[in-house]
Amino acid sequence: MPKPRYVLADKGYDTNAVVAQVEQLGAEVVIPSQKSRLCCRLIDRVRYRQRNRVERFFGRLKNFPRLATRYEKTAVSFLGFVHFFAALCWCGLLSVRPSPC
């Protein structure tokens, strides 16, 4: 598995232990500092905003019972449906929420 270049997380992960472990991996820490920190860390705001896209995508995944409960029997067909869902999201074809089953 390739080494990560960046680790993006929210303020809840701003601990000395987490930051030290990320730096030990050789990755850049993109975690905003908590208000209680005496020395605030500068972060790349553009990269941090990209984290929101990933969180919204997983939030949308949870709205689809077929993906949330994993109806597919094999991992390959499940991954195929996730790719299909991601393509629909990318094209903007999923603007409405699905009806509950």
QUIJOCOR-V149003 format. One record per pair of residues at least 4 apart in sequence whose ideal C-beta (glycine too) atoms are under 8 Angstrom apart, sorted by the first residue. I is the first residue (numbers start at 1). J is the second residue. D is the distance in whole Angstrom. If there is no record, write none. Layout:
BEGIN
i=I j=J d=D
i=I j=J d=D
END
This chain:
BEGIN
i=3 j=25 d=6
i=3 j=26 d=6
i=3 j=27 d=7
i=4 j=25 d=6
i=4 j=27 d=5
i=5 j=27 d=6
i=5 j=28 d=7
i=6 j=27 d=6
i=6 j=28 d=5
i=6 j=30 d=5
i=6 j=44 d=8
i=6 j=47 d=6
i=7 j=22 d=5
i=7 j=25 d=8
i=7 j=27 d=5
i=7 j=28 d=7
i=7 j=29 d=6
i=7 j=30 d=7
i=7 j=31 d=7
i=8 j=30 d=5
i=8 j=31 d=7
i=8 j=47 d=6
i=8 j=48 d=6
i=8 j=50 d=7
i=8 j=51 d=4
i=9 j=13 d=4
i=9 j=14 d=8
i=9 j=18 d=8
i=9 j=30 d=8
i=9 j=31 d=5
i=9 j=51 d=8
i=10 j=31 d=7
i=10 j=32 d=7
i=10 j=51 d=8
i=11 j=31 d=7
i=11 j=32 d=5
i=11 j=33 d=7
i=11 j=34 d=5
i=13 j=18 d=5
i=13 j=31 d=5
i=14 j=18 d=7
i=14 j=19 d=7
i=14 j=31 d=5
i=14 j=32 d=7
i=14 j=33 d=6
i=14 j=34 d=5
i=14 j=37 d=7
i=15 j=19 d=7
i=16 j=20 d=6
i=17 j=21 d=6
i=18 j=22 d=6
i=18 j=31 d=7
i=19 j=23 d=6
i=19 j=29 d=5
i=19 j=31 d=7
i=19 j=41 d=8
i=20 j=24 d=6
i=21 j=25 d=7
i=22 j=27 d=5
i=22 j=28 d=8
i=22 j=29 d=5
i=23 j=27 d=7
i=23 j=29 d=7
i=28 j=44 d=8
i=29 j=41 d=7
i=29 j=43 d=8
i=30 j=43 d=5
i=30 j=44 d=6
i=30 j=47 d=5
i=30 j=48 d=5
i=30 j=51 d=8
i=31 j=41 d=7
i=31 j=43 d=7
i=32 j=41 d=8
i=32 j=43 d=6
i=32 j=48 d=7
i=33 j=37 d=4
i=33 j=39 d=8
i=33 j=40 d=4
i=33 j=41 d=5
i=37 j=41 d=8
i=43 j=47 d=8
i=43 j=48 d=6
i=44 j=48 d=7
i=45 j=49 d=6
i=46 j=50 d=7
i=47 j=51 d=8
i=49 j=53 d=8
i=50 j=54 d=7
i=51 j=55 d=6
i=52 j=56 d=6
i=53 j=57 d=6
i=54 j=58 d=7
i=55 j=59 d=6
i=56 j=60 d=6
i=57 j=61 d=7
i=57 j=86 d=7
i=57 j=89 d=6
i=58 j=62 d=7
i=59 j=63 d=7
i=60 j=64 d=8
i=60 j=85 d=8
i=60 j=89 d=6
i=60 j=94 d=7
i=61 j=67 d=5
i=61 j=68 d=7
i=61 j=82 d=7
i=61 j=85 d=7
i=62 j=67 d=8
i=62 j=68 d=5
i=63 j=68 d=8
i=63 j=97 d=6
i=63 j=98 d=6
i=64 j=68 d=6
i=64 j=85 d=7
i=64 j=98 d=6
i=65 j=69 d=6
i=65 j=71 d=8
i=65 j=98 d=8
i=65 j=100 d=7
i=65 j=101 d=5
i=66 j=71 d=5
i=66 j=72 d=8
i=66 j=81 d=7
i=67 j=78 d=8
i=67 j=81 d=7
i=67 j=82 d=7
i=67 j=85 d=7
i=70 j=78 d=6
i=72 j=77 d=4
i=72 j=78 d=4
i=72 j=81 d=6
i=73 j=77 d=7
i=74 j=78 d=7
i=75 j=79 d=6
i=76 j=80 d=6
i=77 j=81 d=7
i=78 j=82 d=7
i=79 j=83 d=6
i=80 j=84 d=6
i=81 j=85 d=6
i=82 j=86 d=6
i=83 j=87 d=6
i=84 j=88 d=7
i=85 j=89 d=6
i=85 j=94 d=8
i=86 j=90 d=6
i=87 j=91 d=6
i=88 j=93 d=5
i=88 j=94 d=5
i=89 j=93 d=8
i=89 j=94 d=5
END
